[in-house]
Structure formats: structure tokens, C-alpha cells
Amino acid sequence: MNDHHKDFGQAGQLAAGFTQSLFHQLENLPALPRVAPGQALGSLEKEIPDNGQPLEQILDDFRQHILPGMTVWNHPGFMAYFNSTASPASLLSEMLIASTNSNCMNWLSCPAGTELEQLAISWLAQLLGLPENMWGIIFEGASLSSFHALAAAREKVLGPAFREKGWQPGRKPMRAYTTAHAHSSIAKALMALGAGKENIIYIPVDEAFRMQPEALEEQIRQDLKEGFQPLCVVATLGTTSCTAMDPVSEIAGICEIFDIWLHVDAAHAGPVAILESHRSLFEGWEKADSITVNPHKWMFLSIDTSVLFMQERYYLREAFSLTPDYLKTAYDEQVTNYYDYGLTLGRRFKALKLWANIRYFGRRGYQEIIGRHLEMAQLLRSWLEKEPGFELLAPTPLSTLCFRYVPEGETLTAEAIDVLNEHLLAAINRTGQVFLTPTRLNGKFTIRLVIASLWTEEEHVKKAWKAIRECAGKW
């Protein structure tokens, strides 16, 4: 046995010991590191070593120089962006994935990887109340999931001639429809797929920031008259800024009338459908051609696991299947080869994380934790509503709160209020108790707080509220 074999056992022991100690001291770390650009690595040695170094030294340097400059997303005060927290089952899975190091590109390269991906995705569909016949595939994140969904839409609209010849003169411009509150990755995907930024049409929203179906239908009819070719509609269940829930059922009906591809981005909010009490928020999503859900957000997998569900996988395969001789196997007619359905050839065994986490929590475990997050959000909302000077700027259908502070008795311009809240947000984050991020709603600078971490309990929400109030009280 060579030294590297021995080091595997030591690496596992070191990682396990560090992880245990980290979680014991997690709340002692700041929710956001106090470093300036260029200082995040401390005094870490920058020269390449001539000789290999022991694992203990590597871990020590990580602990001393790298960890202090990290934003640890597992921190219970991390209430920024959309939380992505890793469960114990994810930690176990990541170690198993690294130790076996399988590439799940096709069935032959890892038979269990392909078949477990199919099983885990079918479990997820059942948990979410989606039709059993919906097919699914795992990508690294919602951006890639949505890109592939919209590539399938383009394949349906333009067909094999486009795939063979590319863009041809005289082709009608494609148009895509969404709202200004859709994730920026949607616009990126559409630009990359050739729609052109000016052909991304942002449909008006109502007072709750939801797409207006009547405006969508009117826009489509007008575009058809003017010779445009509709590519897709992208509805969002849980917009990034404020978790607005687009009326998917009505939107799906419009897409059916015009035979337009409907993609639903439910990256963050999708797991809430595990709660049958909240299924009405997702009414109609089963009619979508494609749906994105990120288990690495509200299902507590370590980051990089996004699931793309599709009614019909044919168009996705047609868009991406290209198999050279060196990848062909005797089993290709009998199995699913996932590399046929996307850009990437190399695929980590991410299905193991999804399967392990569903095993670890079970349906009831997810319902309990997500339900508690929703309750804590309503509790914090009630505190904000009662506290003088605080304004809620959006409804709270899930567990994301959008607010700002306007001192009572003062006459401030809109610009001054924005500046005040920018400074307030910075002050809140400097406390180390909580990490929050901003957005803009109706042009107003908005402080945004998300409760969706596996490790966040009511005591942490109280700490966050205390930090917010104390910082606001200084103005």
C-alpha cells in the first residue's frame, strides 16, 4: 500500500474532525467575514511548493488563513440571497462522492449513478406533487437547468434545420416573455441562445409583483401580428427579489392557446410544494413544459444540485445529442445516457446527495422544517409591522421579507431614504449576527431577509431582529 492509500484514511479523519469542531463553533463566527478585497487569504503562502506537504499542514492553513475569509453559508445567521445549507446527509454523500470519484456521464460509466438519478428524481416529483411521468435530469444550478429548458424550447420552435444550418437570413425574430422580476439567468440563457436582449419582453406585474396574464396574452397577439415568432414564456414561482408567485395556471392556459413553451422557474420555492397546505400556490405548474427546482436550496443539499423536470425529453435530446464513436456502448438502446441531454460530459454523482437527503429527512421532516421557516417569517413580519419606522415593501407568501426603514417625523427625499437604508444594511451586516442582501422594488432600495436555513431557529431570528432594530435606532 503506497502513502496515498494511507492518506485517504487520514483525510477522512481530518475532515470529520474539522467538521465536528466547525459546527460546535459556527455561531461564534461572523455571518459575513470582515475582510476587504485582496485580504481574504490573510498571510497564506502564495508560492507553489516544490515538495508535497502533509494533509495536517494543508488543513491548518485552511483553518488559519482561508476560513476567516469565507462566508460560511451554513451559518444560522446567513439570511442573504437564497440559503443553501448542507445537511449531515450531504456531508456524508460528498465524502462518498469524492472517494469513489465516478463520472456519471452515461450508464456504462456508472450504472448505479444513472439509475439512482432516475429513482431520486422520481422521489422528488412525488414529494412535490408533480405528475409521475415527468422526466428529470440533474444540473449544477438553476442557470444551467433553465438554459437547457430554453434550448429545448428553441429546438421545438426551430427544429432540425436550425441545428444543421444555424441562423439563416430572413428568419423571423424569436420573442420570449417573462417579468422584470425573473432571475437574471433567464435573460443570460436567452441571449446565449440567440433570442437577442431586445426580444426579451418583460410583462407588467400586479401589486404583488406577479405577472399579469391579460397583459401577456395581449403582448403575444400583438407580436404575432407584427411577425415575431414566440419562443417561450418563463413564469416564476418564487421570484428572487420577493418570492412573488406568478399565476401559472392562467399563464399555462395562454401558452396552450398559442402553443408556446412554458418554463417555470421554481428554483427556490419549489420545495414548499412538499407542504400540501401550500400546494395552491403552485396550481398549474404541472402543465408546464419544463420546471426548475433546486434541492440545494430549501432541501438542504450541499450546493450544485438543480433538477430540471420536463414533460417531453425528446426536444432536449435533439438539441444536445452528439455521440462520437469513443462514447458508444452496447447498452445505448436500453438505457438513458445523461450526456445526451446537455452540454456537459463530466457529471458528478449528485444524485447520491438527493437520494441520501430524502432518506435522511423523509416527507415529514421536510414538512416540519419548511413549515417552521414559514411560521418564523410570519412572526418576524408581525414584528416589522408593529415597529415604528419600518415599511414592508412586498407581501410574504413564503419566508422572504422585504423592508426598509424610514425614520418617523423626518421629511426625506426618495434618494436620501435609499442612502439611509444602504448604510443601515451595511451596519446590520457589520454586527456579525446576520448577513442580509439588498434588492429594489418599485425603484426603492429594499433590505431583503430570507429564512430558509436548516440551522436557523427562532433564537437566530430574534438575534437578527435585535441587530436590525439597534442599527436602525442609531439614525
C-alpha positions as CSV (number, residue, x, y, z in Angstrom):
1,M,0.0,0.0,0.0
2,N,1.5,3.4,-1.0
3,D,1.4,6.6,1.0
4,H,-1.6,7.9,-0.9
5,H,-3.7,5.0,0.2
6,K,-2.8,5.7,3.8
7,D,-3.5,9.4,3.3
8,F,-7.1,8.6,2.2
9,G,-7.9,7.3,5.7
10,Q,-6.2,10.2,7.3
11,A,-8.0,12.7,5.1
12,G,-11.4,11.3,6.1
13,Q,-10.5,11.5,9.8
14,L,-9.2,15.1,9.5
15,A,-12.2,16.2,7.5
16,A,-14.6,14.6,10.0
17,G,-12.8,16.2,13.0
18,F,-12.7,19.6,11.4
19,T,-16.4,19.5,10.5
20,Q,-17.4,18.5,14.0
21,S,-15.4,21.3,15.5
22,L,-16.7,23.8,13.0
23,F,-20.3,23.1,13.8
24,H,-19.6,23.5,17.5
25,Q,-18.2,27.0,16.9
26,L,-20.4,28.0,14.0
27,E,-22.3,30.7,15.9
28,N,-19.0,32.2,17.1
29,L,-18.0,33.0,13.5
30,P,-19.3,36.2,11.9
31,A,-22.2,35.7,9.5
32,L,-20.2,37.7,7.0
33,P,-16.3,37.8,7.1
34,R,-14.8,41.2,8.0
35,V,-12.3,41.4,5.2
36,A,-11.5,43.9,2.4
37,P,-10.8,43.0,-1.2
38,G,-7.4,41.4,-1.6
39,Q,-7.2,40.4,2.1
40,A,-9.4,37.3,2.2
41,L,-6.5,34.9,2.3
42,G,-4.7,36.6,5.1
43,S,-1.0,35.7,5.1
44,L,-1.4,32.5,3.2
45,E,1.8,31.4,1.3
46,K,1.4,32.3,-2.4
47,E,4.3,30.4,-3.8
48,I,3.9,26.9,-5.3
49,P,5.7,24.4,-3.0
50,D,8.5,22.3,-4.6
51,N,7.7,19.3,-2.4
52,G,4.3,17.8,-1.3
53,Q,3.1,18.9,2.1
54,P,1.3,16.9,4.7
55,L,-2.5,16.9,5.0
56,E,-2.3,18.3,8.5
57,Q,-0.5,21.4,7.3
58,I,-3.0,21.9,4.5
59,L,-5.9,21.7,7.0
60,D,-4.1,24.1,9.4
61,D,-3.6,26.7,6.6
62,F,-7.2,26.4,5.7
63,R,-8.3,26.9,9.3
64,Q,-6.0,29.8,9.9
65,H,-5.9,31.7,6.6
66,I,-8.8,30.7,4.4
67,L,-11.8,30.1,6.8
68,P,-11.6,33.6,8.3
69,G,-12.2,35.0,4.8
70,M,-15.1,32.7,3.9
71,T,-18.8,33.4,4.1
72,V,-20.0,30.1,5.6
73,W,-23.4,29.5,4.2
74,N,-24.2,27.0,6.9
75,H,-24.1,29.9,9.5
76,P,-27.6,30.2,11.2
77,G,-27.4,34.0,10.7
78,F,-27.0,33.6,6.9
79,M,-30.3,35.1,5.7
80,A,-29.0,36.5,2.4
81,Y,-29.7,35.5,-1.3
82,F,-31.5,32.2,-1.1
83,N,-30.0,30.0,1.5
84,S,-28.1,26.8,0.6
85,T,-27.3,24.8,3.7
86,A,-25.7,21.4,3.8
87,S,-27.2,18.6,6.0
88,P,-25.3,15.8,7.7
89,A,-26.5,13.5,4.9
90,S,-24.9,15.9,2.3
91,L,-21.6,15.8,4.2
92,L,-21.7,12.0,4.1
93,S,-22.6,12.0,0.5
94,E,-19.9,14.4,-0.5
95,M,-17.3,12.2,1.1
96,L,-18.7,9.1,-0.7
97,I,-18.8,11.0,-4.0
98,A,-15.2,12.1,-3.6
99,S,-13.9,8.7,-2.5
100,T,-15.5,6.9,-5.5
101,N,-15.0,9.8,-7.9
102,S,-17.4,8.4,-10.5
103,N,-18.2,10.3,-13.7
104,C,-21.9,9.7,-14.3
105,M,-21.8,10.8,-17.9
106,N,-23.5,7.7,-19.3
107,W,-24.9,4.5,-18.0
108,L,-21.8,2.4,-18.5
109,S,-19.5,5.0,-16.8
110,C,-21.5,4.5,-13.6
111,P,-24.6,2.2,-13.9
112,A,-25.8,2.9,-10.3
113,G,-25.3,6.7,-10.9
114,T,-27.8,6.7,-13.8
115,E,-30.4,4.5,-12.1
116,L,-30.2,6.3,-8.8
117,E,-30.6,9.6,-10.6
118,Q,-33.9,8.3,-12.1
119,L,-35.0,7.0,-8.7
120,A,-34.2,10.1,-6.7
121,I,-35.8,12.4,-9.3
122,S,-39.0,10.3,-9.2
123,W,-39.0,10.6,-5.4
124,L,-38.7,14.4,-5.7
125,A,-41.6,14.5,-8.2
126,Q,-43.7,12.6,-5.8
127,L,-42.8,14.9,-2.9
128,L,-43.7,17.9,-4.9
129,G,-47.0,16.5,-6.2
130,L,-45.8,16.6,-9.8
131,P,-47.0,14.0,-12.4
132,E,-45.2,10.7,-12.3
133,N,-44.5,10.8,-16.0
134,M,-42.4,14.0,-15.7
135,W,-38.8,13.2,-16.7
136,G,-35.9,14.8,-15.0
137,I,-32.1,15.4,-15.0
138,I,-29.7,17.0,-12.5
139,F,-27.6,20.0,-13.4
140,E,-25.2,22.1,-11.3
141,G,-27.6,25.0,-10.8
142,A,-30.8,26.8,-11.9
143,S,-28.9,28.8,-14.5
144,L,-27.9,25.6,-16.4
145,S,-31.3,24.0,-15.8
146,S,-33.1,27.0,-17.3
147,F,-30.6,27.3,-20.2
148,H,-31.2,23.7,-21.2
149,A,-35.0,24.1,-20.9
150,L,-34.9,27.1,-23.2
151,A,-32.6,25.3,-25.6
152,A,-35.3,22.5,-25.8
153,A,-37.9,25.2,-26.5
154,R,-35.7,26.6,-29.3
155,E,-35.4,23.1,-30.7
156,K,-39.2,22.7,-30.8
157,V,-39.7,26.1,-32.5
158,L,-36.8,26.0,-35.0
159,G,-36.3,22.2,-35.5
160,P,-33.5,20.2,-37.1
161,A,-32.9,22.8,-39.9
162,F,-31.6,25.3,-37.4
163,R,-29.5,22.7,-35.7
164,E,-27.8,21.8,-39.0
165,K,-27.6,25.2,-40.7
166,G,-27.7,27.7,-37.8
167,W,-29.3,31.2,-38.2
168,Q,-30.4,31.9,-41.8
169,P,-31.3,35.3,-43.4
170,G,-34.9,36.2,-43.3
171,R,-35.8,34.1,-40.2
172,K,-38.4,35.7,-38.0
173,P,-37.1,37.1,-34.7
174,M,-37.9,35.0,-31.7
175,R,-39.5,36.5,-28.7
176,A,-39.5,35.4,-25.1
177,Y,-41.8,36.6,-22.3
178,T,-41.2,36.9,-18.6
179,T,-41.2,39.7,-16.0
180,A,-38.6,42.1,-14.7
181,H,-38.5,40.0,-11.5
182,A,-37.3,36.8,-13.2
183,H,-33.8,35.7,-12.3
184,S,-31.1,37.3,-14.4
185,S,-30.0,33.8,-15.6
186,I,-33.1,33.7,-17.8
187,A,-32.0,36.7,-19.8
188,K,-28.5,35.3,-20.0
189,A,-29.8,32.0,-21.3
190,L,-32.0,33.7,-23.9
191,M,-29.1,35.9,-25.1
192,A,-26.8,32.9,-25.4
193,L,-29.5,31.0,-27.3
194,G,-29.7,33.8,-29.9
195,A,-33.0,35.5,-28.9
196,G,-31.4,38.9,-28.5
197,K,-31.8,41.1,-25.5
198,E,-34.3,43.4,-27.2
199,N,-36.6,40.3,-27.8
200,I,-36.9,39.5,-24.2
201,I,-40.3,41.1,-23.4
202,Y,-41.0,42.0,-19.8
203,I,-44.7,41.6,-19.0
204,P,-46.2,44.0,-16.4
205,V,-46.8,42.8,-12.9
206,D,-49.6,43.4,-10.4
207,E,-49.2,45.0,-6.9
208,A,-47.8,41.7,-5.6
209,F,-45.2,41.6,-8.4
210,R,-46.9,38.7,-10.2
211,M,-47.1,38.5,-14.0
212,Q,-50.4,39.8,-15.4
213,P,-51.8,37.1,-17.7
214,E,-54.0,39.6,-19.6
215,A,-51.0,41.7,-20.5
216,L,-49.1,38.5,-21.6
217,E,-51.9,37.5,-23.9
218,E,-52.2,41.0,-25.4
219,Q,-48.4,41.1,-26.0
220,I,-48.3,37.8,-27.7
221,R,-51.2,38.6,-30.0
222,Q,-49.6,41.9,-30.9
223,D,-46.2,40.3,-31.6
224,L,-47.8,37.6,-33.8
225,K,-49.4,40.4,-35.9
226,E,-46.0,42.1,-36.3
227,G,-44.4,38.9,-37.5
228,F,-42.4,37.8,-34.4
229,Q,-42.1,34.1,-33.5
230,P,-42.8,33.3,-29.8
231,L,-40.2,31.1,-28.3
232,C,-41.3,30.7,-24.7
233,V,-42.9,32.1,-21.6
234,V,-40.9,32.0,-18.4
235,A,-43.0,32.1,-15.3
236,T,-41.5,32.3,-11.8
237,L,-42.7,30.7,-8.6
238,G,-40.7,32.5,-6.0
239,T,-39.1,35.5,-7.7
240,T,-35.6,36.3,-6.5
241,S,-36.3,39.7,-5.0
242,C,-39.5,39.0,-3.1
243,T,-40.7,35.4,-3.9
244,A,-43.7,36.6,-5.9
245,M,-45.7,33.6,-7.3
246,D,-46.8,34.1,-10.9
247,P,-50.3,32.8,-11.7
248,V,-49.0,29.7,-13.5
249,S,-52.4,28.1,-14.2
250,E,-53.6,31.1,-16.1
251,I,-50.3,31.5,-17.9
252,A,-50.3,27.9,-18.9
253,G,-53.8,28.3,-20.4
254,I,-52.5,31.1,-22.6
255,C,-49.4,29.1,-23.6
256,E,-51.7,26.3,-24.6
257,I,-53.8,28.6,-26.9
258,F,-50.7,29.8,-28.8
259,D,-48.7,26.5,-28.5
260,I,-45.8,28.3,-26.7
261,W,-43.3,26.6,-24.5
262,L,-43.8,27.3,-20.8
263,H,-40.9,27.1,-18.5
264,V,-41.4,27.6,-14.7
265,D,-38.5,28.7,-12.5
266,A,-39.3,27.4,-9.1
267,A,-35.6,27.1,-8.1
268,H,-36.0,28.3,-4.5
269,A,-39.7,28.0,-3.8
270,G,-40.3,24.5,-5.3
271,P,-39.7,22.5,-2.1
272,V,-42.6,24.4,-0.4
273,A,-44.9,22.2,-2.6
274,I,-43.9,19.4,-0.2
275,L,-46.4,21.1,2.2
276,E,-49.9,20.1,0.9
277,S,-51.2,23.2,2.7
278,H,-49.3,25.3,0.3
279,R,-49.9,23.4,-3.0
280,S,-52.4,26.0,-4.1
281,L,-49.5,28.4,-4.7
282,F,-48.2,26.0,-7.4
283,E,-51.5,25.4,-9.1
284,G,-51.0,24.7,-12.8
285,W,-47.2,24.1,-12.7
286,E,-47.8,20.5,-13.7
287,K,-48.9,21.9,-17.1
288,A,-45.5,23.5,-17.8
289,D,-43.2,22.0,-20.4
290,S,-40.3,22.4,-18.1
291,I,-39.7,23.2,-14.4
292,T,-36.5,24.0,-12.5
293,V,-36.3,23.1,-8.8
294,N,-33.1,23.5,-6.8
295,P,-32.9,20.9,-3.9
296,H,-29.6,22.5,-2.9
297,K,-31.6,25.5,-1.6
298,W,-34.6,24.6,0.5
299,M,-34.0,20.8,0.8
300,F,-30.6,21.3,2.5
301,L,-28.2,19.6,0.0
302,S,-24.7,20.9,-0.4
303,I,-24.6,23.3,-3.3
304,D,-24.7,22.3,-7.0
305,T,-27.8,20.2,-7.3
306,S,-30.6,21.5,-9.6
307,V,-33.3,19.4,-11.1
308,L,-34.9,20.1,-14.5
309,F,-38.2,18.4,-15.0
310,M,-39.7,18.0,-18.5
311,Q,-42.9,16.8,-19.9
312,E,-41.1,15.6,-23.1
313,R,-37.4,15.0,-23.1
314,Y,-37.3,14.5,-26.9
315,Y,-36.5,18.1,-27.7
316,L,-33.7,18.3,-25.1
317,R,-32.1,15.2,-26.5
318,E,-32.4,16.5,-30.1
319,A,-30.8,19.8,-29.1
320,F,-27.7,18.2,-27.5
321,S,-27.2,14.6,-28.5
322,L,-23.9,14.1,-30.3
323,T,-22.2,10.8,-29.6
324,P,-18.7,10.1,-31.0
325,D,-17.6,6.5,-31.6
326,Y,-15.4,6.5,-28.4
327,L,-18.5,7.0,-26.2
328,K,-20.8,4.5,-27.9
329,T,-21.6,1.3,-25.9
330,A,-23.6,-1.9,-26.4
331,Y,-26.3,-0.6,-24.0
332,D,-27.2,2.7,-25.6
333,E,-30.5,1.5,-26.9
334,Q,-31.6,0.2,-23.5
335,V,-30.6,3.0,-21.1
336,T,-30.6,6.7,-20.5
337,N,-27.2,8.3,-21.2
338,Y,-27.4,11.7,-19.5
339,Y,-24.7,13.3,-21.5
340,D,-27.2,13.2,-24.4
341,Y,-29.3,15.8,-22.7
342,G,-26.9,18.6,-22.0
343,L,-23.6,20.5,-22.7
344,T,-21.5,18.8,-20.0
345,L,-19.9,15.4,-20.4
346,G,-18.4,15.1,-16.9
347,R,-21.2,14.7,-14.3
348,R,-20.6,14.3,-10.6
349,F,-22.7,11.7,-8.7
350,K,-25.0,14.4,-7.4
351,A,-28.0,12.0,-7.4
352,L,-26.4,10.4,-4.3
353,K,-26.9,13.7,-2.4
354,L,-30.6,14.0,-3.4
355,W,-31.3,10.4,-2.6
356,A,-29.5,10.5,0.7
357,N,-31.2,13.7,1.8
358,I,-34.7,12.5,1.0
359,R,-33.8,9.3,3.0
360,Y,-32.4,11.4,5.9
361,F,-35.3,13.8,6.3
362,G,-38.3,12.0,4.8
363,R,-41.5,13.7,3.8
364,R,-42.5,14.6,7.3
365,G,-39.1,16.0,8.2
366,Y,-39.2,18.4,5.2
367,Q,-42.7,19.4,6.0
368,E,-41.8,20.2,9.6
369,I,-38.7,22.3,8.9
370,I,-40.0,24.2,5.9
371,G,-43.3,24.8,7.8
372,R,-41.3,26.2,10.7
373,H,-39.4,28.6,8.4
374,L,-42.7,29.9,7.1
375,E,-44.0,30.4,10.6
376,M,-40.8,32.3,11.7
377,A,-41.2,34.6,8.7
378,Q,-44.7,35.5,9.6
379,L,-43.6,36.1,13.2
380,L,-40.8,38.5,12.0
381,R,-43.3,40.2,9.7
382,S,-45.6,40.9,12.6
383,W,-42.7,42.5,14.5
384,L,-41.8,44.6,11.5
385,E,-45.4,45.7,11.1
386,K,-45.6,46.9,14.7
387,E,-42.2,48.6,14.8
388,P,-42.4,52.4,14.1
389,G,-40.4,53.5,11.0
390,F,-40.3,50.1,9.3
391,E,-42.1,49.6,6.0
392,L,-42.8,46.3,4.3
393,L,-42.4,46.6,0.6
394,A,-43.8,43.3,-0.6
395,P,-46.2,40.5,0.5
396,T,-44.6,37.5,2.3
397,P,-46.1,34.4,0.5
398,L,-43.1,32.3,1.7
399,S,-40.3,33.2,4.0
400,T,-38.5,36.2,2.3
401,L,-39.2,39.6,3.9
402,C,-38.6,42.8,2.0
403,F,-38.5,46.0,4.1
404,R,-36.8,49.4,4.6
405,Y,-36.5,51.9,7.4
406,V,-37.9,55.5,7.2
407,P,-37.4,57.4,10.5
408,E,-40.7,58.8,11.8
409,G,-41.1,62.6,11.9
410,E,-38.5,63.3,9.3
411,T,-39.0,64.6,5.7
412,L,-36.5,62.8,3.4
413,T,-36.2,62.6,-0.3
414,A,-36.5,59.2,-2.0
415,E,-32.8,59.3,-2.7
416,A,-32.0,60.1,0.9
417,I,-34.2,57.2,2.1
418,D,-32.3,54.9,-0.3
419,V,-28.9,56.1,1.0
420,L,-30.0,55.7,4.6
421,N,-31.1,52.1,4.0
422,E,-27.8,51.3,2.2
423,H,-26.0,52.4,5.2
424,L,-28.4,50.6,7.5
425,L,-27.8,47.3,5.6
426,A,-24.0,47.7,5.9
427,A,-24.3,48.4,9.6
428,I,-26.5,45.3,10.2
429,N,-24.0,43.1,8.4
430,R,-21.1,44.6,10.4
431,T,-22.7,43.3,13.6
432,G,-21.7,39.7,12.5
433,Q,-25.1,38.4,13.8
434,V,-26.7,38.2,10.4
435,F,-25.9,38.6,6.7
436,L,-28.6,40.3,4.6
437,T,-28.6,41.5,0.9
438,P,-30.5,44.2,-1.0
439,T,-32.8,44.4,-3.9
440,R,-35.0,47.1,-5.5
441,L,-38.8,47.0,-5.6
442,N,-40.7,49.8,-7.4
443,G,-37.4,51.6,-7.6
444,K,-36.9,51.6,-3.8
445,F,-33.8,50.3,-2.2
446,T,-35.0,47.3,-0.2
447,I,-33.4,45.2,2.5
448,R,-34.1,41.5,2.0
449,L,-34.1,38.8,4.6
450,V,-34.6,35.0,3.9
451,I,-35.4,32.4,6.5
452,A,-34.7,29.0,4.8
453,S,-31.6,27.6,6.5
454,L,-31.5,24.2,8.1
455,W,-29.7,25.7,11.0
456,T,-31.8,28.8,11.6
457,E,-34.1,28.7,14.7
458,E,-36.3,31.3,16.3
459,E,-33.5,32.4,18.6
460,H,-31.5,33.4,15.5
461,V,-34.4,35.3,14.0
462,K,-34.7,37.2,17.3
463,K,-30.9,38.0,17.2
464,A,-31.4,39.3,13.6
465,W,-34.3,41.4,14.6
466,K,-32.4,42.8,17.6
467,A,-29.5,43.7,15.3
468,I,-31.8,45.4,12.8
469,R,-33.6,47.4,15.5
470,E,-30.4,48.5,17.2
471,C,-28.8,49.6,14.0
472,A,-32.0,51.5,12.9
473,G,-32.1,53.2,16.2
474,K,-28.8,55.0,15.5
475,W,-30.4,57.1,12.8
